[in-house]
Amino acid sequence: MSSKTVEKKSEDIIEAEIISEPISLKKIIIPFSEFGKSQHYIYLGFEKIPFRERHPIYQKILKNEFADVINQCK
């Protein structure tokens, strides 16, 4: 029997076990430490960002939210 045949049979056994057993959410392991390795910038709230440098959508939402107050101050 060749090693490929043995590997194929072991893969079939593993697949059969996976399919036959119900999935238990208690046994699932999520490596949260791997999620923290992202290089994306996340705004933490401590930085001082002038309003004119904020994202245009944020500016529109904020202006819309306080439109009445802005109009009263003019």
N, C-alpha and C positions, 0 to 999 in steps of 0.2 A: 504494500500500500504506500503510495507516495505521500509526501508531506502536504501537498495541495489537497489531497483527498481528506486527510485528517483535519486540516484547517477548515475545509468546507463542512465536514460533519460537525465539528465543534461550533461553527457559526450557526448551523441549522438548529443545534440543541439550544444555544443561547437565545436565538430568535423565538423558538417554540416556548421557552420559559417566559420570555418577556410577554408574548401574546397571551399565554394561558393564565398568568397571574394578573389580578386586578391591580391597578395603580393606586398606591396608598400615598396620599399627600403628606402623611407624617414621615415618610421615608425619603422624601425629596430633599436634596441638599442644594442650597443656592449659595454659591461663593460670593458673598457681598463684597469681600475684599477685592475681587476682580473688577467690580463696577467702579471703584474709586480710582482706578488707574487711568481714567480718561483725561485727556489733555484739554478738554473744553473748558472755557472760562465760565464760571458761574458767579453772578452778581450776589455778593453777600450782604449788601445793604449798608456797608460802612463807608463806601466810596462817596465822594461828593461829585455828582455829575450835574453840570448846569443844564437847565431845561432845554436850551437851544441845541445841546449835544445829544439829547435823548433820541430814541427811535421815533420817527415821524408818526407811527401808529399810536405810540404811547402819548405823544403830544396831542393828537386829535382826541383820544379818549379822555384825557384829563381836561382839555378845553371844553369838550362836550359836557362832561360831568359838572363842571363849575361855570357853565355859560351864564346862568342867571346872576351869579355873584360878579362875574367879570363885567357884565353889562351894567350892573348897578354902580360899579366903581368908576365907570367912564364918565 
